[in-house]
Amino acid sequence: MRRSVLTALAVVVSVLSPIQASARAEDPPVTSASVTLAADAKDVATGTKVTLTGTLRGETAEGATVDLTGREVVIREVDRRDEELTAVTDAKGVFTKVVTPHTTTYWEAAFTLGAKEYTSRPVGVRVLDGTLLFDFAVAHDARRQVTASARFKLSTDPGPGGADSAVQLQFSPDGKEPWRTAQTLRPDHEGRLATSFRQSTPGWWRMYFPGTKNYAPATTKVIKAWRWSTSITGLKVTPRKLKVGKKITVTGVLKRFTAKSRKKTVPFAGRKVTVIFKCLKGAAWYTAVSGRTSKKGTFTLKPKTWCDANYQVVFDGSADTFRAYSKSVKIDTKGKPLL
C-alpha cells in the first residue's frame, strides 16, 4: 500500500514538473525593471474618482525589454508610505487602480526585484475647492421670452479680490453636445443668477461654471423648455374698401407643429384667435373681435371698422406653443373716423 502511494506521488510530480518549467519559460528572467504611473485627471473636485494607470517592464540580460505580467505593484502616497495599495499587471504589463483623493495628493508606483526597489516618477492630482450651482429654473413663454435663474456658491472664502465667478447659461437644440453659451452671468452678493431675453428656438438649457485654478467646475441639471411653432395662413379680408362703421370679414387657418408632425403643420382646432387693428394715423393697437377655430383650424371673424387701419389676426399661444401673427392687411374706409 505504501509503495502504491509513493508511486502515485511520483507520477504527479512527473506531470507537474513540465508545466512549471513551461511557466518559467514564458516569463524570462530580467535583471532590472522600470515602472511608470499616470492619472486620468490633474485637477478634480473633492470626492471625484481618479484612475491611476501604469506599466511594468523588465530588461533581460541580453538587453531586451519585456512586459512583466502577473506581477504585484505597490501604489502609495509619496508622503505617506505607511498606507499602500496593490495592483497586478495584466498580459501587457499594465496595471490600474481607482482612488478617491480628498486633498491634493502625489502617488508613486513601486516594484521590488530581488533586493532592489524600482519606483515611478510621482504623479500629482490637485483637489480643487468645491462649487455649488443649484436651484436652476428656466421657462420659455409663448412670446418667446426665456427666463432663467439659479444659485451659485463657493465652498470656501476666495479671499481678497474674490474669484472669477462667471457662469454660462448654455443652450442645446437637442440636449446633446455641443452646448452653446447664450449668456454669461455673474452672481449678485447673495449668489443669485437671473436673466431674461428673447429667443425663437426651443430646446434644452443648463448653467455651467467652467471652474478656476482654485475652484472645481460645476453644472446644473438639464431642463427642457419646449414649445411648438404656430402660424396663421390663408388670410383673407373683404371688402378692402367700405363705409366706416361697417364690418369686414376675416378668414384664415391656424396651424401648428406637433411631436407627430415635426415637418408639416396640422390644423389647430378650438383655439382663440383675435383680430387687432391700428389706425393709419395712430400708434395704438386695438382689439376688434375674437373667436375660436373650427376642427379644421379655420376661423371667420367679422370686426367693425373704425378708421383707415391695418388689420392682423393674433393667436396668443398655448401651454406648448408659441404666439403667432398673421400678415397685416390695409383697409380703407369712407366717412369720418370713429377713433
C-alpha positions as a printed NumPy array, in Angstrom:
array([[  0.   ,   0.   ,   0.   ],
       [  2.805,   2.401,   0.925],
       [  4.626,   1.619,  -2.318],
       [  1.441,   2.403,  -4.3  ],
       [  1.149,   5.856,  -2.676],
       [  4.779,   6.683,  -3.41 ],
       [  4.348,   5.553,  -6.995],
       [  1.281,   7.8  ,  -7.383],
       [  3.139,  10.816,  -5.963],
       [  5.995,  10.219,  -8.363],
       [  3.556,  10.262, -11.267],
       [  2.021,  13.546, -10.058],
       [  5.46 ,  15.158,  -9.731],
       [  6.457,  13.984, -13.194],
       [  3.255,  15.504, -14.624],
       [  3.553,  18.853, -12.801],
       [  7.246,  19.443, -13.422],
       [  6.958,  20.154, -17.19 ],
       [  4.13 ,  22.674, -16.518],
       [  6.243,  24.639, -14.014],
       [  9.173,  24.643, -16.375],
       [  6.911,  25.895, -19.154],
       [  5.648,  28.773, -16.953],
       [  9.206,  29.879, -16.25 ],
       [  9.998,  29.668, -19.952],
       [  7.163,  32.125, -20.722],
       [  8.435,  34.588, -18.102],
       [ 12.097,  35.235, -18.997],
       [ 14.396,  36.349, -16.169],
       [ 15.116,  40.079, -16.008],
       [ 17.998,  41.952, -14.471],
       [ 16.225,  45.303, -13.959],
       [ 12.761,  46.869, -14.097],
       [ 11.061,  50.162, -14.923],
       [  7.715,  51.473, -13.662],
       [  5.512,  54.275, -14.981],
       [  2.416,  55.877, -13.451],
       [ -0.143,  58.376, -14.791],
       [ -3.512,  59.783, -13.683],
       [ -6.542,  60.389, -15.913],
       [ -7.067,  63.847, -14.358],
       [ -4.865,  66.553, -12.909],
       [ -7.475,  68.756, -11.216],
       [-10.629,  67.302,  -9.656],
       [-13.37 ,  68.187,  -7.21 ],
       [-13.421,  66.634,  -3.755],
       [-14.705,  63.059,  -3.861],
       [-14.06 ,  62.554,  -7.585],
       [-12.693,  59.152,  -8.56 ],
       [ -9.328,  59.136, -10.328],
       [ -7.879,  56.215, -12.273],
       [ -4.144,  55.627, -11.903],
       [ -2.616,  53.622, -14.742],
       [  0.939,  52.379, -15.111],
       [  3.222,  49.917, -16.856],
       [  5.82 ,  47.475, -15.555],
       [  8.613,  46.333, -17.839],
       [ 11.841,  44.473, -17.316],
       [ 15.167,  44.192, -19.115],
       [ 16.783,  40.812, -19.75 ],
       [ 20.499,  40.066, -19.6  ],
       [ 20.519,  40.276, -23.404],
       [ 19.136,  43.85 , -23.287],
       [ 15.607,  43.012, -24.445],
       [ 12.64 ,  44.851, -22.896],
       [  9.716,  42.64 , -21.886],
       [  6.319,  43.207, -20.279],
       [  6.172,  41.797, -16.772],
       [  2.829,  40.078, -16.361],
       [  1.016,  38.931, -13.257],
       [  3.327,  40.952, -11.007],
       [  2.202,  42.848,  -7.925],
       [  2.908,  46.575,  -7.921],
       [  2.596,  48.805,  -4.864],
       [  0.899,  52.218,  -5.204],
       [  1.361,  54.645,  -2.344],
       [  1.214,  58.3  ,  -1.445],
       [  4.653,  59.858,  -1.614],
       [  4.275,  61.493,   1.797],
       [  2.546,  58.521,   3.475],
       [  4.311,  55.26 ,   2.79 ],
       [  2.565,  53.562,   5.69 ],
       [ -0.594,  53.11 ,   3.599],
       [ -0.129,  51.115,   0.419],
       [ -2.403,  49.885,  -2.352],
       [ -1.592,  46.983,  -4.634],
       [ -2.359,  46.189,  -8.258],
       [ -1.456,  43.262, -10.512],
       [ -0.17 ,  43.697, -14.051],
       [ -2.129,  42.25 , -16.962],
       [ -0.856,  40.399, -20.037],
       [  0.683,  43.621, -21.374],
       [  2.305,  44.655, -18.127],
       [ -0.339,  47.305, -17.429],
       [ -1.896,  47.902, -14.012],
       [ -4.682,  50.219, -12.836],
       [ -6.094,  51.432,  -9.556],
       [ -9.022,  53.737,  -8.799],
       [ -8.505,  56.216,  -5.962],
       [-10.618,  58.993,  -4.44 ],
       [ -8.437,  61.86 ,  -3.225],
       [ -9.877,  64.372,  -0.766],
       [ -6.817,  66.609,  -0.704],
       [ -4.069,  67.302,  -3.208],
       [ -2.048,  64.087,  -3.358],
       [  1.073,  62.715,  -5.062],
       [  1.362,  58.974,  -5.771],
       [  4.171,  56.709,  -6.875],
       [  4.27 ,  53.085,  -8.009],
       [  6.935,  50.691,  -6.73 ],
       [  8.096,  47.212,  -7.732],
       [ 10.711,  45.121,  -5.939],
       [ 13.02 ,  42.887,  -7.945],
       [ 15.328,  40.896,  -5.74 ],
       [ 16.661,  43.279,  -3.119],
       [ 16.136,  46.42 ,  -5.205],
       [ 13.036,  48.604,  -5.374],
       [ 12.13 ,  50.413,  -8.578],
       [  9.782,  53.416,  -8.377],
       [  7.93 ,  55.571, -10.874],
       [  8.02 ,  59.322, -11.085],
       [  5.455,  60.875,  -8.732],
       [  2.116,  61.839, -10.263],
       [  0.014,  64.508,  -8.59 ],
       [ -3.723,  65.184,  -8.549],
       [ -4.85 ,  68.543,  -7.226],
       [ -8.163,  68.614,  -5.375],
       [ -9.974,  71.871,  -6.039],
       [-12.329,  73.639,  -3.677],
       [-15.96 ,  72.796,  -4.328],
       [-18.546,  74.848,  -6.215],
       [-22.322,  74.66 ,  -5.813],
       [-24.644,  75.565,  -8.691],
       [-28.232,  74.793,  -7.709],
       [-31.933,  75.805,  -7.771],
       [-31.79 ,  76.086, -11.558],
       [-35.055,  77.023, -13.278],
       [-35.842,  78.069, -16.853],
       [-39.007,  78.889, -18.791],
       [-39.702,  79.799, -22.424],
       [-43.038,  81.586, -22.722],
       [-45.426,  81.928, -25.658],
       [-43.93 ,  85.308, -26.582],
       [-40.517,  83.623, -26.978],
       [-39.133,  85.148, -23.793],
       [-36.578,  82.972, -21.967],
       [-36.319,  83.444, -18.193],
       [-33.617,  81.603, -16.233],
       [-32.354,  81.655, -12.648],
       [-30.054,  79.703, -10.31 ],
       [-27.95 ,  79.981,  -7.154],
       [-24.136,  79.931,  -7.007],
       [-21.909,  79.269,  -4.002],
       [-18.204,  78.594,  -3.406],
       [-17.272,  76.114,  -0.669],
       [-14.519,  78.366,   0.703],
       [-13.873,  82.074,   1.019],
       [-11.97 ,  83.17 ,  -2.116],
       [-10.229,  85.876,  -0.114],
       [ -9.372,  89.437,  -1.177],
       [-10.466,  90.21 ,  -4.716],
       [-12.865,  87.258,  -4.799],
       [-12.908,  84.688,  -7.582],
       [-13.874,  84.8  , -11.235],
       [-17.467,  83.618, -10.854],
       [-18.653,  83.888, -14.466],
       [-21.43 ,  81.339, -15.042],
       [-22.619,  80.371, -18.518],
       [-26.265,  79.839, -19.428],
       [-25.995,  77.206, -22.154],
       [-28.444,  76.02 , -24.817],
       [-28.74 ,  72.906, -26.969],
       [-31.5  ,  72.298, -29.556],
       [-31.453,  68.543, -28.856],
       [-29.998,  68.255, -25.348],
       [-26.675,  66.956, -26.666],
       [-23.2  ,  68.326, -27.265],
       [-22.145,  70.854, -28.31 ],
       [-23.699,  73.317, -25.877],
       [-23.856,  76.958, -26.977],
       [-23.387,  79.767, -24.457],
       [-26.442,  82.015, -24.691],
       [-25.384,  84.408, -21.925],
       [-22.634,  84.819, -19.337],
       [-23.888,  85.761, -15.878],
       [-22.33 ,  86.861, -12.611],
       [-23.967,  86.213,  -9.239],
       [-25.078,  89.059,  -7.005],
       [-23.882,  89.424,  -3.402],
       [-26.275,  86.647,  -2.337],
       [-25.202,  84.267,  -5.1  ],
       [-28.318,  84.733,  -7.221],
       [-28.176,  84.398, -11.003],
       [-31.008,  85.675, -13.199],
       [-31.632,  86.723, -16.787],
       [-34.42 ,  87.237, -19.322],
       [-34.183,  87.602, -23.104],
       [-35.934,  86.679, -26.359],
       [-35.116,  83.551, -28.36 ],
       [-37.148,  81.857, -31.066],
       [-35.657,  78.349, -30.904],
       [-36.881,  75.997, -28.145],
       [-34.643,  73.35 , -26.611],
       [-32.634,  72.255, -23.584],
       [-30.913,  74.509, -21.065],
       [-28.309,  74.269, -18.31 ],
       [-25.937,  76.512, -16.357],
       [-22.226,  75.755, -16.345],
       [-19.346,  77.101, -14.266],
       [-16.055,  76.269, -16.052],
       [-14.019,  76.436, -12.855],
       [-10.869,  78.358, -11.999],
       [ -7.383,  77.445, -10.873],
       [ -8.733,  77.008,  -7.332],
       [-12.387,  76.017,  -7.769],
       [-13.874,  72.968,  -9.443],
       [-16.261,  73.173, -12.423],
       [-19.981,  72.741, -11.781],
       [-23.03 ,  72.044, -13.934],
       [-26.73 ,  72.21 , -13.13 ],
       [-29.314,  69.68 , -14.184],
       [-30.56 ,  69.966, -17.773],
       [-34.076,  71.35 , -18.297],
       [-36.161,  71.014, -21.441],
       [-38.15 ,  74.174, -22.263],
       [-40.063,  73.307, -25.4  ],
       [-42.786,  74.989, -27.43 ],
       [-44.034,  74.272, -30.941],
       [-44.285,  76.936, -33.623],
       [-47.694,  78.033, -34.899],
       [-48.772,  80.005, -37.971],
       [-51.802,  81.813, -39.367],
       [-52.107,  81.181, -43.089],
       [-54.518,  81.822, -45.935],
       [-55.629,  85.175, -44.509],
       [-58.384,  86.928, -46.479],
       [-60.025,  90.24 , -45.605],
       [-63.056,  91.524, -47.531],
       [-64.032,  94.092, -48.551],
       [-60.913,  96.25 , -48.618],
       [-62.9  ,  99.495, -49.067],
       [-66.152, 100.25 , -47.244],
       [-68.054, 102.825, -45.214],
       [-66.67 , 103.446, -41.725],
       [-68.597, 101.522, -39.076],
       [-69.423,  98.629, -41.385],
       [-67.974,  95.165, -40.794],
       [-65.315,  93.291, -42.713],
       [-64.949,  89.519, -42.961],
       [-61.638,  87.992, -41.906],
       [-60.905,  84.321, -42.639],
       [-57.85 ,  82.112, -42.317],
       [-56.371,  78.928, -40.838],
       [-54.422,  78.39 , -37.611],
       [-51.804,  75.627, -37.843],
       [-49.1  ,  74.148, -35.641],
       [-46.295,  71.599, -35.471],
       [-46.573,  68.601, -33.13 ],
       [-44.4  ,  65.743, -31.878],
       [-46.009,  63.51 , -34.519],
       [-45.825,  66.148, -37.241],
       [-42.466,  67.878, -36.969],
       [-42.037,  68.744, -40.646],
       [-45.582,  69.605, -41.686],
       [-48.093,  71.798, -39.89 ],
       [-51.518,  70.474, -38.93 ],
       [-54.79 ,  72.335, -38.129],
       [-55.038,  73.725, -34.599],
       [-58.667,  73.332, -33.522],
       [-60.64 ,  75.03 , -30.762],
       [-58.194,  77.881, -30.201],
       [-58.95 ,  81.524, -29.574],
       [-57.818,  83.949, -32.275],
       [-58.227,  87.718, -32.17 ],
       [-58.437,  90.449, -34.793],
       [-56.453,  93.55 , -33.854],
       [-56.077,  96.822, -35.736],
       [-54.137, 100.088, -35.722],
       [-55.405, 103.279, -37.35 ],
       [-53.079, 104.611, -40.018],
       [-52.873, 107.932, -38.166],
       [-52.397, 106.354, -34.746],
       [-49.835, 104.298, -32.824],
       [-52.03 , 102.145, -30.574],
       [-53.287,  98.655, -31.386],
       [-56.902,  97.813, -30.523],
       [-58.748,  94.532, -30.093],
       [-61.641,  94.24 , -32.547],
       [-63.176,  90.779, -32.102],
       [-62.243,  87.234, -31.026],
       [-63.416,  83.742, -31.944],
       [-62.365,  80.085, -31.95 ],
       [-61.016,  77.907, -34.699],
       [-63.014,  75.012, -36.157],
       [-61.987,  71.342, -36.224],
       [-60.006,  72.142, -39.355],
       [-58.318,  75.13 , -37.744],
       [-60.291,  77.657, -39.808],
       [-61.842,  80.842, -38.461],
       [-64.27 ,  83.501, -39.684],
       [-64.4  ,  86.804, -37.811],
       [-66.374,  89.966, -38.584],
       [-64.91 ,  93.02 , -36.87 ],
       [-66.343,  96.533, -37.132],
       [-64.297,  99.206, -38.9  ],
       [-63.376, 102.379, -37.056],
       [-60.888, 104.107, -39.314],
       [-58.436, 103.55 , -42.121],
       [-56.363, 100.835, -40.492],
       [-54.059,  97.852, -40.719],
       [-55.673,  94.618, -39.527],
       [-53.995,  91.488, -38.186],
       [-55.013,  88.216, -36.577],
       [-53.109,  87.062, -33.497],
       [-53.009,  83.757, -31.631],
       [-51.624,  84.161, -28.096],
       [-50.175,  80.662, -27.873],
       [-50.979,  77.737, -25.583],
       [-49.227,  75.67 , -22.928],
       [-46.918,  74.099, -25.516],
       [-46.974,  76.538, -28.451],
       [-45.633,  79.964, -29.347],
       [-47.692,  83.009, -30.244],
       [-48.424,  83.647, -33.944],
       [-49.307,  86.709, -36.031],
       [-50.847,  86.867, -39.479],
       [-49.723,  89.253, -42.156],
       [-51.09 ,  92.813, -41.967],
       [-53.887,  93.925, -44.326],
       [-54.802,  97.579, -45.008],
       [-58.483,  98.578, -45.025],
       [-59.711, 101.922, -46.406],
       [-62.913, 103.437, -45.039],
       [-65.19 , 106.236, -46.215],
       [-66.555, 108.742, -43.765],
       [-65.43 , 110.352, -40.53 ],
       [-63.212, 108.076, -38.407],
       [-64.789, 106.782, -35.209],
       [-61.438, 106.799, -33.391]])
